[in-house]
Amino acid sequence: MGGRLPHGMTVLMHTRHAAQYNAMLDRLHGDPLSRTLQVTDMGPGTAIDLQQRVEQGEWLAMAADRTPVGGGGRVARVPFLGTPAAFPLGPWILAGLLDCPIYLLFCLRDADGGHTVHLEKFAERIELPRGARDAALAELAERYAKRLQHFTLQAPRQWYNFYRFWAE
């Protein structure tokens, strides 16, 4: 990161299923460094907009453990907490298209009521070689699942999912 703060951050999410998150953002209204972008139906126009944001120094944030709404998106089934689980491939595909570095961010609540934020570089860029794209995407999903598992095991009651994560 080199000490540079982003010019802003856009959180990519399926906002139709995030009523509490949206309510919190409404209470914090006016924060110019954070905004939410609905990505349930992402097309070429959205990709161009995101590329421009990255070029302007903005950070994009998205959850890499939430499968697409409706189950129609691409996923990889990789080991997580001893059982194969579906992880979305969209974050890695998008990062490859945007040709930007990838950071993982985890936040854990401390015993004293504070929080510790863990920010780590995951990749300088995502390369999806022709003929081995699916294997590369599955490897990225598995690497991410291992890091998520690491932090989930540190604080198992702090990883929240409100849907059947291991459902087929």
C-alpha positions in Angstrom: 0.0 0.0 0.0 2.9 2.3 0.5 1.1 4.5 3.0 -1.3 5.8 0.3 -5.0 5.9 1.2 -7.5 5.2 -1.5 -9.4 8.1 -3.0 -12.5 6.3 -2.0 -14.0 2.9 -1.7 -17.0 1.3 -3.5 -18.5 -1.7 -1.8 -19.9 -4.1 -4.5 -22.8 -6.1 -3.1 -26.2 -7.6 -3.7 -27.9 -4.8 -1.8 -31.4 -6.3 -2.2 -30.4 -8.8 0.5 -28.6 -6.3 2.8 -31.4 -4.3 4.5 -29.4 -3.8 7.7 -26.2 -2.8 5.9 -28.2 -0.3 3.8 -29.8 1.1 7.0 -26.4 1.6 8.6 -25.1 3.4 5.5 -28.2 5.6 5.6 -27.3 6.6 9.2 -23.7 7.4 8.1 -25.0 9.3 5.1 -22.6 11.8 3.7 -19.4 9.8 4.0 -17.7 10.5 0.6 -15.1 7.7 1.0 -17.6 4.8 1.0 -20.5 4.0 -1.3 -22.4 0.9 -2.3 -22.9 -0.4 -5.8 -25.6 -2.9 -6.6 -24.0 -5.8 -8.6 -26.7 -8.4 -8.8 -27.0 -7.7 -12.6 -23.5 -6.6 -13.7 -23.0 -5.7 -17.3 -20.4 -4.1 -19.5 -21.3 -0.6 -18.4 -20.7 -1.5 -14.8 -17.3 -3.0 -15.7 -16.3 0.2 -17.4 -17.4 2.3 -14.5 -15.4 0.0 -12.1 -12.3 0.3 -14.3 -12.5 4.1 -14.2 -12.8 4.0 -10.4 -9.7 1.8 -10.1 -7.8 4.1 -12.5 -8.7 7.1 -10.3 -7.2 5.3 -7.2 -10.4 4.1 -5.7 -10.6 0.7 -3.9 -13.3 -1.8 -4.7 -14.5 -4.1 -1.9 -16.6 -7.2 -2.2 -17.3 -10.3 -0.2 -15.6 -13.4 -1.7 -17.5 -15.9 0.5 -21.1 -15.0 -0.7 -22.4 -16.9 -3.7 -24.4 -15.0 -6.3 -28.0 -14.3 -5.6 -30.3 -16.9 -7.1 -27.4 -19.4 -7.5 -26.9 -18.7 -11.2 -23.3 -17.5 -11.0 -20.1 -19.4 -11.3 -18.7 -21.0 -8.2 -15.9 -23.4 -7.2 -16.4 -26.1 -4.6 -13.4 -26.0 -2.4 -12.5 -27.3 1.1 -13.7 -25.1 3.9 -13.9 -26.2 7.6 -13.6 -29.8 6.5 -16.4 -29.8 3.9 -16.5 -28.7 0.3 -18.3 -25.4 0.0 -19.2 -23.2 -2.9 -17.2 -19.9 -3.3 -18.0 -17.4 -6.0 -15.6 -16.9 -8.9 -16.9 -13.4 -9.7 -14.4 -11.6 -7.5 -11.4 -13.3 -9.2 -12.8 -12.8 -12.7 -13.5 -9.1 -12.0 -10.0 -8.6 -10.6 -8.5 -10.2 -13.6 -10.5 -8.0 -15.9 -9.6 -4.8 -13.9 -5.9 -5.8 -13.7 -5.5 -4.5 -10.2 -3.9 -5.8 -7.0 -6.0 -7.8 -4.6 -6.1 -7.4 -0.8 -7.9 -9.4 1.7 -9.5 -7.7 4.7 -10.7 -9.4 7.8 -12.0 -7.7 11.0 -12.2 -9.5 14.3 -13.7 -8.2 17.5 -11.3 -8.3 20.4 -12.0 -9.6 23.9 -11.9 -5.9 25.2 -14.6 -4.9 22.7 -12.3 -3.3 20.2 -11.6 -4.6 16.7 -8.4 -5.7 14.9 -8.3 -5.2 11.1 -6.2 -7.6 9.1 -5.2 -6.4 5.6 -3.0 -8.6 3.5 -1.9 -8.6 -0.1 -3.4 -11.6 -1.8 -2.0 -11.0 -5.3 -0.4 -8.3 -7.4 -2.7 -9.2 -10.2 -4.9 -12.1 -11.3 -3.8 -14.0 -14.4 -6.3 -16.4 -16.0 -4.4 -18.3 -18.7 -6.2 -19.6 -21.7 -6.8 -23.3 -21.4 -6.3 -23.3 -17.7 -8.7 -20.6 -16.6 -11.1 -22.8 -14.6 -8.1 -24.4 -12.8 -6.7 -20.9 -12.0 -10.0 -19.7 -10.7 -10.5 -22.8 -8.5 -7.0 -22.3 -7.1 -7.8 -18.7 -6.2 -11.0 -19.7 -4.5 -9.2 -22.4 -2.6 -6.5 -20.0 -1.5 -9.1 -17.5 -0.3 -11.1 -20.2 1.5 -7.9 -21.2 3.4 -7.4 -17.6 4.6 -11.0 -17.3 5.6 -10.8 -20.6 7.4 -7.7 -19.3 9.3 -9.6 -16.3 10.6 -12.9 -18.2 11.1 -11.1 -20.6 13.4 -9.6 -17.7 15.4 -13.1 -16.4 16.1 -15.7 -18.9 14.9 -18.7 -16.9 16.3 -17.7 -13.9 14.2 -18.2 -15.3 10.8 -21.8 -14.6 10.0 -23.9 -16.2 7.3 -27.6 -16.0 7.2 -28.3 -18.5 4.5 -27.5 -22.2 4.0 -23.8 -21.9 3.2 -23.2 -25.6 2.6 -26.4 -26.2 0.7 -25.9 -28.0 -2.7 
